[in-house]
Amino acid sequence: MGVKKKKEMQVAVLTICHQDLETLKSFADVEGKNLASLLLRCVQLTDGVSQIHYVKQIVPLLEKVDENGMCDPTIQSCLDILAGIYLSLSLKNPLKKVLASSLNSLPEFFLPEAVHRFTSRLQEELNTTDLYSYRKVIDNISSCMENFNLGRAGVNNLLKNVLHFLQKSLIEIVEENRKCAGNHIIQTQLMNDLLVGIRVSMMLVQKVQDFQGNLWKASNSPMWQNMCGLLSIFTKFLSDDDLLQTVQSTSGLAIILFIKTMFHPSEKIPHLISSVLLHSVDCTSVPEWFMSSCRSLCCGNVSGSAVLFLCQGTLAMLDWQNGSMGRSGEALLLDTAHVLFTLSSQIKEPTLEMFLSRIMASWTNSAIQVLESSSPSLRDSLNGNSSIVGRLLEYVYTHWEHPLDALRHQTKIMFKNLLQMHRLTVEGAVLVPDPFFVKLTESLLRLEWHIKGKYMCLGCLVECIGIEHILAIDKTIPSQILEVMGDQSLVPYASDLLETMFKNHKSHLKSQTAESSWIDQWHETWVSPLLFILCEGNLDQKSYVIDYYLPKLLSYSPESLQYMVKILQTSIDAKTGQEQSFPSLGSCNSRGALGALMACLRIARAHGHLQSATDTWENLVSGARIKQGLIHQHCQVRIDTLGLLCESNRSTEIVSMEEMQWIQFFITYNLNSQSPGVRQQICSLLKKLFCRIQESSQVLYKLEQNKSKHEPEKELTKQHPSVSLQQYKNFMSSICNSLFEALFPGSSYSTRFSALTILGSIAEVFHVPEGKCLIVLWEIIFFQNILILHFALFEVSVLLPFFEVLFLPYNSCLYIMKFASKGQKKLSPFSLIIICQPQSVIFMDYAYYGNSSSSYLPNLFVAVLR
């Protein structure tokens, strides 16, 4: 893979109006050293990135000015222009953040003038009447509140005007949206503007200090009137089905936030919101401003979606931590749950179902926060045996296999939180055996294993109470889960659950005893069922267990490999007829213990759990066992054994002499495979081996060149690099000889196809510029001037692709002649293929009717390299 080029930063150029440009020119000094000169050079640039460097010089320049500089008209004008520049930049322009960061470091004596100038410019922005410029102004209000001291001060100074502008803009934008009905592009833009406007209104309430006091709450205060106006607008948006649901849901958040900010006394807020959610508002007991702004919520028929979004606002905008809302807050929490249960039976629209699942998950989060410091009565209402928890579990069971991934994820969050809720309600008591957890575990285990939600819930249960309590109910769970791994649709769920279980079990066992005996129990529980499946399971079970479960187990517990090898070796060595746990060597229809052993070793080596190949052959498995695997009756055992030799997690790992001998042994007996799939796997694995040889030979070559700079023990091989390189060359020459010899007259189609494909892989892998590596293709294959290849009526279409990848040197010419004989003296037509240059193939068909050559060229391919 090539190295990705770093994407260059795109920065739009800042510009100023003609009047400001003339102002800068008039104040710029001759030497070009004052602030006006700096800004003038900056705005005249045509590269935004270069302008950033000039912007960063503003504050260092002002730091050199003394306090008398406040009265300097040049600096005053420049501060005014800087405020204009900031407000003119788009929200995503990096220059905006750079300028804000620089201005945050202004010397303190410049701040009053800077705030004054910025407030004046912001007021000009708020006076705009162009509806399609409102979004830019709203973005500026938002950016002023984000880590920009001058901006925040300006917004505070103009808070009344800002609120009025937001109220005006939201009204006009929604009206424009109605006028543009049918124009989806414009409507999408307006909806987005509307959404941003609501969010900025909420940001102001949350971040502006003035809202923390009570002075603005006078009914005749302009700020109060603007707040009531905005609350009224949000209430209308909540019930307006012509708006996007994201706009409606955000309006629900804003309504609860504004009520929380405006309503007094705050102790009555939970009761007020409960009455709104339950449609039981007493219109005579609520303030007039609330009735005026939220009349439709108090007296009208509120839609289910509107109530849903109000529930979302209730859970998101109120403070549920530390029981700050007291008993009334607990009552509101319970009322919200009942409202959500009612909505769950009414809502059928997919998008609203998604909203509902997220809000119910949010409810469980809020319940956990309240339970951490709640009253005994609330604990009774939210323990595992309560009706609320029962309804929530029913929702989880109903939706845990929902088609939407996001909704299934929410059910997992809900289930996990329900377990945590019950733990909080019985805090101080013995969790296990807890009747709720025992009953829940038993009910889950009674379900069929084809139910995918079962795996998710069991995983959460294991994390909550531990696997040992589940195993106490049924010790055969690991075997049951492994049994279903023949179903591809269940494999990811089953392997994830097994991983959660065996990790939890190991942690528990290690914490219970300091002795090492616990590992035997762990192996018996998790490894033995795995080995049984690998030996006796069906083909799909074995394949999926090897691909999904075995790597996870070895990754978490690499030391378990020795246990696997020991058990399987014992099984292999067991005498025929003796009682044993697993089949021994297997057959053409069964992999047996030998197949399981090779699969385990292959996965372990491919994932880096074997220290080195030499240690493996010496300590784990013998050469005789490897040879058994290489000529096993079952093709997959042969493939796994070959994979063990060819695959490695390190592409530069040295191929040992033993491995090369075994590969040669394998090729001798396995070229004639009748299965196309097996032939393809063999060729693919051997290509991986050749790539390892190629890459490790380059490392060896460099080591040989720099051997004086390296300590022997730090090298990749215990022997001299030149020795390993010579072994590589001898091995490759021997491989090529064997492959060419396989192309004898009468050899089968599969033998010839395999031999040519492997030769093609060799040609592809080792074709490198001369001098880059000591192993060069032409030194291996064409070690003689003339090679005679014997074929028996082999198709040119199969042979030709092999030679096309050889990329013959420019000074080489290869003649391949095919003579087809039907046992007669006369030769049938033959094709002469001449490859004169790399990737240049010329076909010439000839009809030869003489018999002069029949005595020495029947059924032959003659390849001459000149």
DOFITOR-337881 format. One record per residue (C-alpha): x, y, z. Coordinates in steps of 0.02 Angstrom, whole numbers, padded with zeros to 5 digits, always signed. Example, Ala and Ser with C-alpha at 12.3 -4.5 7.8 and 13.67 -1.06 7.14 Angstrom:
+00615-00225+00390;+00684-00053+00357;
END
This chain:
+00000+00000+00000;+00059+00173-00040;+00077+00307+00090;-00072+00423+00091;-00031+00602+00057;-00082+00721+00194;-00232+00821+00139;-00191+01003+00123;-00291+01121+00233;-00417+01224+00136;-00440+01400+00206;-00555+01526+00123;-00476+01698+00103;-00541+01837+00217;-00596+01997+00134;-00658+02167+00194;-00772+02299+00120;-00703+02443+00016;-00731+02568+00157;-00629+02466+00282;-00493+02441+00152;-00479+02628+00126;-00473+02653+00314;-00326+02535+00330;-00235+02621+00188;-00258+02789+00270;-00188+02729+00437;-00047+02621+00372;+00124+02696+00411;+00265+02716+00288;+00377+02590+00376;+00235+02462+00376;+00256+02421+00559;+00091+02472+00639;-00068+02368+00658;-00153+02447+00507;-00006+02400+00396;-00010+02221+00461;-00197+02204+00427;-00178+02284+00256;-00045+02159+00203;-00154+02019+00273;-00312+02063+00176;-00214+02090+00015;-00154+01909+00017;-00243+01781-00091;-00197+01631+00016;-00298+01592+00173;-00158+01490+00253;-00037+01636+00238;-00168+01751+00314;-00171+01640+00469;+00012+01682+00501;-00026+01869+00493;-00177+01851+00609;-00065+01769+00739;+00048+01923+00738;-00091+02043+00793;-00082+02019+00981;+00110+02015+00991;+00107+02183+00901;-00022+02257+01021;+00074+02194+01172;+00212+02316+01124;+00090+02462+01137;+00071+02551+01305;-00095+02600+01386;-00096+02767+01296;-00126+02669+01138;-00309+02651+01187;-00338+02827+01125;-00248+02797+00961;-00378+02809+00819;-00275+02686+00717;-00295+02549+00847;-00479+02592+00876;-00514+02579+00690;-00416+02418+00676;-00512+02339+00821;-00673+02389+00734;-00615+02310+00571;-00560+02152+00662;-00735+02135+00736;-00806+02154+00561;-00684+02023+00493;-00733+01898+00628;-00918+01917+00593;-00892+01904+00405;-00802+01736+00413;-00902+01576+00392;-00923+01460+00541;-00812+01324+00466;-00669+01438+00413;-00514+01400+00520;-00473+01586+00514;-00623+01618+00626;-00556+01509+00767;-00379+01575+00745;-00440+01755+00757;-00547+01716+00910;-00400+01631+00995;-00287+01780+00958;-00413+01909+01020;-00436+01810+01181;-00257+01859+01222;-00281+02047+01200;-00196+02155+01333;-00322+02195+01467;-00322+02383+01439;-00383+02356+01260;-00533+02250+01311;-00662+02389+01345;-00632+02466+01174;-00630+02297+01089;-00795+02246+01172;-00872+02412+01121;-00819+02392+00940;-00875+02211+00935;-01045+02254+01010;-01071+02388+00878;-01031+02269+00736;-01142+02132+00809;-01286+02256+00823;-01269+02290+00637;-01281+02104+00605;-01439+02090+00710;-01521+02229+00610;-01516+02129+00448;-01684+02103+00361;-01629+01977+00229;-01707+01811+00277;-01574+01711+00186;-01440+01801+00288;-01518+01750+00453;-01422+01587+00458;-01255+01680+00450;-01308+01791+00596;-01368+01640+00697;-01201+01554+00666;-01111+01709+00726;-01212+01711+00887;-01167+01529+00913;-00981+01556+00880;-00978+01706+00998;-01032+01592+01140;-00896+01462+01104;-00731+01506+01189;-00729+01687+01129;-00725+01816+01268;-00762+01968+01160;-00906+01878+01076;-00984+01822+01239;-00970+01999+01308;-01052+02069+01152;-01197+01945+01162;-01221+01986+01347;-01229+02172+01305;-01358+02141+01168;-01452+01995+01248;-01622+02078+01228;-01587+02114+01045;-01518+01939+01016;-01674+01858+01088;-01784+01971+00985;-01686+01929+00828;-01702+01742+00861;-01889+01760+00889;-01910+01861+00729;-01800+01746+00625;-01888+01586+00679;-02059+01659+00637;-02003+01719+00465;-01909+01559+00422;-02058+01446+00459;-02171+01563+00358;-02049+01557+00212;-02050+01368+00226;-02237+01365+00198;-02221+01480+00047;-02090+01364-00030;-02198+01208-00016;-02142+01087-00151;-01967+01160-00170;-01877+01025-00072;-01703+01099-00088;-01753+01267-00015;-01861+01184+00117;-01718+01073+00174;-01607+01226+00194;-01742+01318+00290;-01774+01169+00404;-01590+01162+00444;-01590+01349+00482;-01740+01323+00595;-01653+01182+00688;-01496+01286+00715;-01600+01433+00775;-01684+01326+00909;-01518+01255+00967;-01438+01427+00979;-01587+01487+01083;-01556+01344+01203;-01370+01382+01207;-01404+01561+01260;-01515+01506+01404;-01384+01381+01463;-01229+01490+01447;-01277+01673+01474;-01252+01727+01654;-01400+01847+01656;-01522+01700+01658;-01454+01643+01827;-01535+01790+01918;-01714+01848+01936;-01706+02030+01874;-01759+01984+01698;-01913+01888+01760;-02020+02044+01780;-02173+02027+01668;-02141+02196+01587;-01959+02155+01552;-01917+02148+01364;-01809+01994+01395;-01954+01906+01482;-02072+01948+01340;-01947+01882+01213;-01927+01722+01314;-02116+01698+01319;-02122+01730+01132;-01989+01598+01099;-02077+01472+01213;-02238+01502+01117;-02147+01472+00952;-02071+01310+01015;-02242+01250+01071;-02311+01280+00897;-02162+01191+00817;-02189+01040+00930;-02363+01009+00860;-02327+01059+00679;-02318+00898+00579;-02261+00994+00424;-02091+01015+00507;-01955+00884+00516;-01962+00770+00668;-01788+00828+00719;-01856+01006+00729;-02003+00944+00832;-01895+00841+00949;-01775+00987+00975;-01924+01098+01012;-01975+00975+01148;-01804+00994+01226;-01815+01184+01215;-01988+01189+01296;-01931+01094+01451;-01772+01198+01462;-01868+01363+01452;-01995+01303+01581;-01852+01253+01696;-01773+01425+01673;-01932+01530+01687;-02045+01440+01811;-02039+01490+01994;-02030+01414+02121;-01921+01277+02050;-01986+01147+02173;-02151+01144+02077;-02072+01113+01906;-02084+00920+01916;-02269+00929+01962;-02304+01051+01820;-02216+00942+01690;-02304+00785+01756;-02472+00869+01733;-02425+00918+01554;-02370+00741+01511;-02528+00665+01590;-02645+00796+01511;-02703+00849+01685;-02651+01032+01694;-02759+01138+01811;-02776+01296+01707;-02824+01398+01860;-02666+01357+01956;-02533+01390+01824;-02459+01563+01788;-02538+01669+01653;-02378+01676+01550;-02374+01486+01545;-02554+01473+01487;-02521+01607+01356;-02365+01523+01288;-02412+01339+01308;-02603+01340+01294;-02605+01199+01168;-02510+01088+01290;-02631+01126+01431;-02800+01126+01348;-02782+01051+01175;-02766+00874+01108;-02581+00842+01110;-02519+00716+00982;-02423+00561+01034;-02265+00622+00949;-02274+00789+01043;-02291+00699+01210;-02146+00586+01162;-02033+00733+01127;-02086+00816+01290;-02033+00655+01379;-01867+00668+01293;-01846+00847+01351;-01896+00799+01528;-01762+00665+01538;-01627+00767+01451;-01651+00942+01524;-01692+00912+01706;-01561+00874+01838;-01589+00695+01897;-01427+00672+01992;-01414+00668+02181;-01603+00673+02202;-01602+00862+02182;-01788+00866+02136;-01840+00768+02290;-01999+00664+02300;-02084+00765+02162;-01940+00719+02047;-01963+00534+02089;-02149+00549+02050;-02109+00633+01884;-01991+00489+01841;-02127+00360+01871;-02257+00463+01776;-02140+00477+01629;-02118+00288+01625;-02307+00259+01621;-02326+00386+01480;-02190+00299+01379;-02274+00129+01405;-02436+00201+01339;-02348+00275+01188;-02259+00111+01150;-02427+00028+01115;-02485+00173+01006;-02333+00219+00901;-02310+00119+00741;-02209+00238+00632;-02028+00174+00615;-01943+00341+00648;-02049+00372+00803;-02012+00194+00861;-01828+00237+00850;-01857+00396+00951;-01957+00296+01079;-01821+00165+01102;-01688+00299+01131;-01800+00392+01254;-01840+00233+01351;-01654+00194+01362;-01629+00373+01422;-01763+00344+01554;-01666+00196+01624;-01509+00305+01634;-01606+00437+01731;-01679+00303+01844;-01504+00243+01890;-01453+00421+01934;-01605+00443+02046;-01586+00273+02128;-01411+00314+02187;-01490+00431+02316;-01675+00387+02316;-01810+00352+02444;-01858+00173+02494;-02026+00193+02406;-01942+00225+02238;-01830+00073+02264;-01986-00032+02289;-02060+00040+02130;-01905+00002+02025;-01840-00164+02089;-01835-00315+01974;-02005-00379+02031;-02096-00214+02002;-02224-00186+01864;-02116-00051+01783;-01966-00165+01765;-02082-00302+01702;-02149-00186+01567;-01973-00134+01519;-01918-00317+01504;-02070-00351+01397;-02017-00208+01282;-01841-00280+01272;-01905-00454+01228;-02021-00382+01096;-01888-00278+01010;-01724-00372+01035;-01733-00440+00857;-01797-00282+00776;-01734-00255+00597;-01651-00090+00644;-01477-00111+00719;-01492+00053+00814;-01654-00002+00899;-01579-00171+00948;-01433-00075+01023;-01554+00027+01129;-01634-00132+01195;-01462-00191+01250;-01433-00027+01343;-01604-00043+01425;-01574-00223+01481;-01404-00182+01552;-01476-00032+01645;-01619-00137+01713;-01495-00255+01793;-01402-00107+01867;-01566-00034+01931;-01607-00194+02023;-01433-00202+02099;-01458-00025+02166;-01628-00071+02242;-01553-00217+02338;-01388-00134+02381;-01316-00209+02539;-01407-00373+02514;-01332-00532+02441;-01349-00516+02253;-01336-00700+02217;-01435-00804+02237;-01557-00661+02212;-01731-00721+02161;-01744-00594+02020;-01577-00638+01943;-01607-00825+01963;-01780-00814+01884;-01715-00704+01743;-01570-00822+01707;-01681-00975+01703;-01808-00892+01589;-01671-00841+01467;-01593-01015+01466;-01762-01094+01428;-01772-00997+01265;-01713-01075+01103;-01536-01036+01050;-01593-00974+00879;-01660-00816+00964;-01523-00687+00939;-01581-00574+01079;-01545-00714+01202;-01358-00696+01172;-01362-00510+01206;-01458-00527+01369;-01350-00670+01432;-01194-00567+01395;-01263-00423+01499;-01311-00543+01637;-01136-00617+01641;-01061-00443+01658;-01181-00403+01799;-01181-00558+01911;-01038-00664+01840;-01035-00825+01740;-01008-00940+01889;-01188-00916+01946;-01253-00955+01771;-01144-01110+01758;-01213-01165+01926;-01384-01176+01842;-01321-01267+01686;-01140-01322+01661;-01170-01372+01481;-01196-01194+01419;-01027-01183+01328;-01064-01345+01234;-01240-01286+01192;-01176-01123+01119;-01040-01212+01018;-01172-01330+00948;-01267-01187+00866;-01112-01118+00782;-01154-01217+00627;-01281-01082+00587;-01190-00937+00505;-01321-00809+00558;-01291-00851+00742;-01102-00867+00738;-01058-00684+00780;-01180-00681+00926;-01123-00849+00993;-00937-00810+00981;-00959-00641+01066;-01057-00720+01208;-00928-00857+01230;-00791-00727+01237;-00884-00628+01371;-00911-00787+01470;-00737-00860+01467;-00657-00692+01508;-00772-00668+01656;-00744-00846+01716;-00555-00832+01708;-00557-00668+01805;-00669-00745+01937;-00563-00902+01957;-00401-00803+01970;-00475-00692+02104;-00533-00843+02206;-00366-00929+02225;-00183-00888+02211;-00141-01065+02153;-00127-01117+01973;-00251-01260+01988;-00394-01150+01931;-00331-01157+01752;-00378-01342+01742;-00557-01301+01785;-00559-01161+01657;-00489-01275+01522;-00615-01408+01562;-00757-01283+01547;-00707-01188+01390;-00569-01280+01295;-00629-01460+01305;-00798-01425+01221;-00703-01331+01086;-00589-01481+01052;-00739-01596+01046;-00819-01490+00910;-00656-01481+00813;-00644-01670+00816;-00824-01726+00798;-00925-01575+00742;-00995-01556+00569;-00902-01460+00433;-00991-01293+00461;-00969-01303+00649;-00784-01334+00633;-00758-01197+00505;-00850-01063+00603;-00774-01114+00770;-00600-01104+00693;-00634-00936+00611;-00729-00848+00752;-00705-00932+00921;-00532-01010+00919;-00437-00847+00880;-00527-00757+01022;-00488-00896+01145;-00305-00904+01098;-00289-00715+01097;-00354-00706+01276;-00264-00862+01339;-00113-00906+01229;-00051-01027+01361;-00202-01137+01326;-00121-01193+01164;-00009-01313+01258;-00161-01390+01340;-00245-01411+01171;-00091-01491+01096;-00068-01608+01244;-00249-01670+01239;-00250-01692+01050;-00080-01776+01045;-00139-01899+01177;-00294-01934+01076;-00193-01962+00918;-00075-02082+01006;-00215-02182+01085;-00223-02361+01027;-00362-02417+00913;-00505-02491+01012;-00455-02406+01173;-00587-02293+01251;-00548-02114+01208;-00630-01946+01207;-00594-01902+01026;-00567-01994+00861;-00381-02019+00833;-00313-01989+00659;-00476-01968+00567;-00517-02022+00389;-00564-01952+00220;-00732-01903+00297;-00668-01844+00466;-00526-01733+00519;-00505-01818+00686;-00389-01758+00822;-00246-01734+00700;-00352-01612+00600;-00400-01519+00759;-00217-01510+00809;-00163-01437+00644;-00306-01312+00644;-00260-01252+00819;-00076-01235+00777;-00115-01145+00613;-00226-01016+00698;-00100-00994+00838;+00043-00961+00719;-00058-00848+00604;-00105-00739+00754;+00070-00733+00828;+00045-00849+00977;+00193-00960+00934;+00363-00891+00982;+00454-00966+00834;+00435-01106+00710;+00588-01197+00779;+00517-01198+00955;+00353-01263+00886;+00431-01410+00797;+00543-01452+00944;+00422-01429+01090;+00243-01443+01028;+00232-01558+00878;+00351-01679+00795;+00405-01685+00614;+00322-01853+00595;+00157-01776+00650;+00177-01637+00522;+00206-01765+00385;+00051-01859+00441;-00048-01700+00417;+00028-01662+00247;-00031-01828+00174;-00191-01849+00275;-00342-01924+00188;-00449-01772+00229;-00407-01626+00115;-00439-01493+00249;-00312-01573+00365;-00183-01562+00225;-00230-01380+00194;-00219-01335+00380;-00050-01419+00395;+00013-01328+00241;-00059-01166+00313;+00035-01197+00474;+00197-01202+00374;+00159-01058+00256;+00066-00929+00361;+00143-00817+00491;+00097-00655+00575;+00269-00588+00525;+00297-00572+00339;+00487-00575+00363;+00496-00730+00473;+00635-00845+00416;+00578-01008+00337;+00668-01146+00428;+00756-01293+00344;+00627-01412+00416;+00485-01311+00343;+00567-01312+00171;+00589-01500+00178;+00407-01525+00227;+00347-01410+00088;+00448-01512-00036;+00370-01669+00039;+00196-01594+00021;+00219-01546-00161;+00276-01722-00202;+00108-01797-00148;-00023-01660-00171;-00012-01587-00346;-00144-01709-00410;-00290-01645-00305;-00454-01669-00398;-00543-01526-00307;-00525-01354-00390;-00554-01271-00221;-00415-01371-00139;-00297-01334-00283;-00336-01150-00266;-00301-01152-00077;-00137-01246-00104;-00077-01120-00232;-00132-00974-00123;-00040-01039+00031;+00118-01077-00067;+00114-00901-00138;+00111-00835+00042;+00263-00942+00077;+00354-00875-00076;+00313-00697-00020;+00387-00737+00151;+00543-00806+00069;+00557-00652-00042;+00535-00526+00100;+00642-00620+00226;+00779-00643+00095;+00786-00455+00074;+00810-00438+00262;+00943-00573+00259;+01030-00488+00114;+01036-00324+00212;+01100-00416+00365;+01237-00493+00262;+01285-00324+00192;+01289-00246+00366;+01337-00396+00472;+01476-00300+00557;+01349-00180+00631;+01239-00311+00711;+01264-00425+00859;+01237-00608+00815;+01103-00632+00947;+01001-00490+00877;+00992-00565+00704;+00837-00652+00638;+00924-00818+00617;+01051-00914+00719;+01154-00956+00564;+01245-00840+00447;+01130-00746+00327;+01224-00810+00175;+01189-00989+00230;+01003-00954+00243;+01004-00869+00073;+01090-01017-00006;+00962-01133+00074;+00825-01024-00001;+00902-01035-00175;+00925-01223-00161;+00746-01243-00100;+00672-01139-00241;+00776-01229-00371;+00719-01396-00301;+00537-01338-00300;+00548-01282-00481;+00631-01445-00532;+00490-01543-00450;+00358-01437-00534;+00437-01453-00706;+00458-01640-00681;+00272-01651-00644;+00238-01597-00823;+00278-01768-00895;+00186-01854-01038;+00026-01928-00972;+00016-01822-00814;-00160-01775-00762;-00243-01610-00796;-00247-01566-00610;-00061-01603-00590;-00013-01495-00736;-00132-01355-00686;-00065-01352-00507;+00117-01357-00564;+00094-01216-00689;-00004-01108-00568;+00130-01126-00434;+00265-01087-00562;+00168-00933-00611;+00161-00878-00429;+00349-00901-00416;+00373-00796-00572;+00259-00660-00504;+00334-00652-00329;+00517-00660-00376;+00516-00544-00524;+00616-00401-00449;+00751-00287-00521;+00919-00372-00521;+01024-00333-00369;+00876-00304-00253;+00881-00481-00188;+00993-00632-00201;+00847-00739-00257;+00804-00697-00437;+00680-00795-00538;+00791-00826-00686;+00927-00895-00573;+00803-01019-00505;+00702-01076-00654;+00809-01054-00808;+00971-01123-00740;+01003-01212-00906;+01004-01141-01080;+00877-01267-01144;+00729-01338-01049;+00622-01474-01124;+00447-01482-01053;+00342-01636-01088;+00155-01620-01110;+00018-01733-01173;-00113-01636-01270;-00120-01498-01138;-00230-01347-01184;-00137-01194-01242;-00268-01086-01155;-00213-01158-00987;-00027-01151-01024;-00022-00977-01097;-00066-00875-00939;+00082-00954-00850;+00204-00892-00980;+00120-00723-00991;+00170-00686-00810;+00351-00737-00834;+00399-00568-00909;+00545-00638-01008;+00703-00533-01017;+00723-00428-01173;+00866-00539-01234;+00765-00697-01219;+00656-00786-01343;+00546-00933-01297;+00478-01051-01426;+00337-01164-01374;+00276-01289-01502;+00129-01401-01477;+00113-01558-01582;-00048-01655-01571;-00038-01835-01625;-00178-01955-01644;-00066-02105-01652;-00041-02086-01839;+00119-02056-01934;+00055-01889-01993;+00050-01749-01866;-00110-01650-01842;-00104-01458-01850;-00002-01377-01714;+00016-01200-01646;+00178-01109-01632;+00181-00977-01495;+00324-00857-01497;+00353-00740-01351;+00482-00617-01410;+00467-00475-01284;+00390-00454-01112;+00199-00463-01116;+00203-00478-01305;+00125-00638-01373;+00112-00684-01557;+00006-00831-01612;+00046-00917-01777;-00052-01070-01832;+00028-01190-01952;-00027-01348-02037;+00114-01470-02050;+00082-01617-02162;+00254-01694-02169;+00311-01835-02057;+00496-01795-02049;+00487-01730-01873;+00369-01859-01804;+00511-01970-01748;+00577-01848-01620;+00440-01722-01575;+00277-01817-01545;+00171-01747-01405;+00307-01628-01342;+00324-01449-01291;+00497-01387-01330;+00552-01231-01240;+00713-01154-01295;+00786-01005-01203;+00911-00906-01304;
END
